[in-house]
Amino acid sequence: MTTPSGKIIPPRQRKIALLGSRSVGKSSLTVQFVDSHFVDSYYPTIENTFQKVVKYKGQDFHLDIIDTAGQDEFSILSSRHAVGLHGWVLVYSVSSRSSFDMCTIIREKILNYTGRESVPMVLVGNKSDLAVQRQVTREEGAALAASWGMTTFVESSARHNENVSRIFEAVVAQIEKDMNPEPEAPAKSGCVVA
């Protein structure tokens, strides 16, 4: 991107982590977003980082997307998944109640590590194409996100590329809102000078 004076503005660097239970589709979402194809076979992820440049409000953002190994109640969330990151995507499978419940535990650990009451985060119910196997309703996902004060909840299907880009657009929007808050409008005075 260039300014009106011709100066080149480098992309802003943002680090995002996808967290959630095993087999919820974190890698499939990431590969679909970065490479535009669905990975049909399942290989447990150790940890991978992907890069992609996206535009948000006319500005380029270089995303480092950390695709983590699945978390469970026995694995300890690593501090590298909570510190030094700009945003988080919590993923569960709509066909797994336990993966949905795990998102609350992961969120609490992130907040504990960061020492904040809220962070830029998007809750994602993946595998929406598995309607017959659904265990978590869209309303339950939206209600959980709302109870956390989140404005964005997304149901997606990595297989059918439904709402995949929307996930990453939403987390970038949350990060920018957190890092560059809108200035508050000055309070209007009740005094009138004539």
Legacy VTK file of the C-alpha trace (Angstrom):
# vtk DataFile Version 3.0
C-alpha trace
ASCII
DATASET POLYDATA
POINTS 194 float
0.000 0.000 0.000
1.209 3.525 -0.728
0.299 6.893 0.755
-0.806 9.854 -1.405
2.825 11.076 -1.201
3.999 7.768 -2.728
5.480 6.343 0.465
5.087 2.562 0.755
3.413 1.395 3.958
4.617 -2.067 5.012
1.984 -4.616 6.066
1.189 -4.710 9.761
2.324 -7.939 11.410
-0.311 -9.840 13.416
0.035 -13.222 15.146
-3.053 -15.395 15.556
-3.395 -18.818 17.165
-6.073 -21.419 16.467
-6.825 -23.407 19.604
-9.271 -26.187 20.372
-9.635 -29.899 21.033
-8.193 -32.544 18.757
-9.952 -33.248 15.447
-12.080 -30.084 15.361
-10.613 -28.942 12.036
-8.085 -26.256 13.018
-5.623 -27.387 10.341
-8.377 -27.773 7.744
-9.596 -24.216 8.394
-6.056 -22.842 8.185
-5.152 -24.685 4.967
-8.490 -23.758 3.381
-7.872 -20.077 4.231
-4.196 -19.955 3.188
-4.082 -22.417 0.270
-7.767 -22.616 -0.801
-8.130 -26.371 -0.582
-9.545 -28.902 1.859
-7.262 -31.451 3.500
-9.321 -34.649 3.609
-6.918 -36.857 5.547
-6.204 -36.365 9.235
-2.701 -36.233 10.628
-2.380 -34.971 14.199
-0.770 -31.530 14.172
2.317 -30.903 16.234
2.371 -27.189 15.432
2.598 -25.303 12.164
2.761 -21.628 11.282
1.208 -20.320 8.090
1.470 -16.865 6.551
-0.994 -14.876 4.515
-1.392 -11.195 3.662
-4.948 -9.867 3.950
-6.531 -6.446 3.542
-8.607 -4.828 6.259
-9.957 -1.285 5.845
-7.486 -0.663 3.024
-4.435 -1.719 5.074
-2.359 -4.839 4.393
-1.857 -7.229 7.298
0.737 -9.997 7.301
-0.825 -12.778 9.366
1.245 -15.408 11.128
-1.333 -18.110 11.824
-0.261 -20.665 14.408
-2.064 -23.970 13.954
-1.632 -25.690 17.324
-1.827 -29.295 18.431
-5.201 -30.166 19.940
-5.732 -29.287 23.570
-7.481 -31.502 26.090
-8.026 -31.443 29.819
-4.689 -33.228 30.338
-2.514 -31.022 28.131
-1.327 -27.762 29.565
-1.868 -24.750 27.351
1.595 -23.458 26.509
2.438 -19.862 27.358
3.545 -19.453 23.722
-0.130 -19.881 22.792
-1.102 -17.000 25.058
1.801 -14.532 25.233
3.007 -12.429 22.283
-0.072 -13.124 20.203
-2.517 -10.533 18.945
-5.636 -12.684 18.543
-7.104 -16.126 19.099
-9.558 -18.344 17.260
-11.211 -20.921 19.525
-12.498 -23.801 17.425
-14.897 -26.584 18.339
-16.708 -29.138 16.207
-20.494 -28.841 16.106
-20.488 -32.649 16.216
-18.589 -32.788 19.544
-20.060 -31.512 22.811
-16.753 -32.086 24.637
-14.850 -29.883 22.152
-17.423 -27.130 22.751
-16.987 -27.410 26.531
-13.187 -27.346 26.125
-13.344 -23.837 24.605
-14.355 -22.378 27.977
-11.328 -23.970 29.667
-8.945 -22.769 26.930
-10.354 -19.221 27.100
-9.880 -19.114 30.879
-6.255 -20.245 30.508
-5.571 -17.561 27.878
-7.041 -14.868 30.127
-4.979 -16.139 33.076
-1.754 -16.103 31.031
-2.393 -12.639 29.578
-3.734 -11.151 32.817
-6.603 -9.524 30.931
-10.374 -9.707 31.264
-10.842 -9.957 27.507
-8.679 -10.419 24.426
-9.337 -10.306 20.664
-10.974 -13.677 20.136
-13.460 -15.367 17.826
-15.438 -18.501 18.689
-15.896 -20.883 15.753
-18.205 -23.879 15.429
-16.582 -25.867 12.621
-17.917 -28.832 10.637
-21.350 -27.251 10.131
-21.738 -29.597 7.144
-22.143 -32.526 9.584
-25.786 -31.684 10.295
-26.805 -35.276 11.088
-24.050 -35.616 13.718
-24.640 -32.186 15.295
-24.394 -32.076 19.105
-24.078 -28.297 19.572
-26.689 -25.919 18.152
-25.858 -22.620 16.475
-27.811 -20.899 19.267
-25.615 -22.504 21.949
-22.467 -21.296 20.192
-23.825 -17.776 19.798
-24.969 -17.728 23.445
-21.530 -18.802 24.689
-19.817 -16.124 22.593
-22.278 -13.500 23.863
-21.698 -14.562 27.489
-17.989 -13.833 26.907
-18.826 -10.387 25.534
-17.856 -11.396 21.988
-19.525 -9.656 19.098
-18.574 -12.360 16.607
-19.497 -16.024 16.484
-19.011 -18.002 13.284
-20.174 -21.435 12.182
-18.034 -22.767 9.359
-17.283 -25.721 7.146
-13.660 -26.072 6.059
-14.775 -28.847 3.688
-17.164 -26.531 1.799
-15.187 -23.303 2.418
-18.177 -21.750 4.203
-17.355 -18.691 6.329
-13.644 -19.578 6.470
-12.444 -16.135 5.343
-14.988 -14.537 7.668
-13.238 -16.132 10.684
-9.913 -14.472 9.897
-11.515 -11.156 8.902
-13.345 -11.157 12.246
-10.227 -11.833 14.314
-8.276 -9.094 12.466
-11.165 -6.695 13.147
-11.099 -7.655 16.850
-7.321 -7.160 17.011
-7.495 -3.738 15.377
-10.337 -2.678 17.657
-8.217 -3.746 20.645
-4.948 -2.170 19.449
-6.426 1.007 17.944
-9.600 1.835 19.879
-11.906 4.483 18.519
-11.454 7.767 20.391
-14.409 8.591 22.579
-16.545 11.511 21.459
-16.266 14.488 23.806
-19.167 14.762 26.224
-21.660 17.444 25.314
-22.006 20.210 27.831
-25.384 21.412 28.955
-24.153 25.028 28.956
-25.148 27.398 26.194
-23.339 30.683 25.749
-25.416 33.300 23.997
LINES 1 195
194 0 1 2 3 4 5 6 7 8 9 10 11 12 13 14 15 16 17 18 19 20 21 22 23 24 25 26 27 28 29 30 31 32 33 34 35 36 37 38 39 40 41 42 43 44 45 46 47 48 49 50 51 52 53 54 55 56 57 58 59 60 61 62 63 64 65 66 67 68 69 70 71 72 73 74 75 76 77 78 79 80 81 82 83 84 85 86 87 88 89 90 91 92 93 94 95 96 97 98 99 100 101 102 103 104 105 106 107 108 109 110 111 112 113 114 115 116 117 118 119 120 121 122 123 124 125 126 127 128 129 130 131 132 133 134 135 136 137 138 139 140 141 142 143 144 145 146 147 148 149 150 151 152 153 154 155 156 157 158 159 160 161 162 163 164 165 166 167 168 169 170 171 172 173 174 175 176 177 178 179 180 181 182 183 184 185 186 187 188 189 190 191 192 193
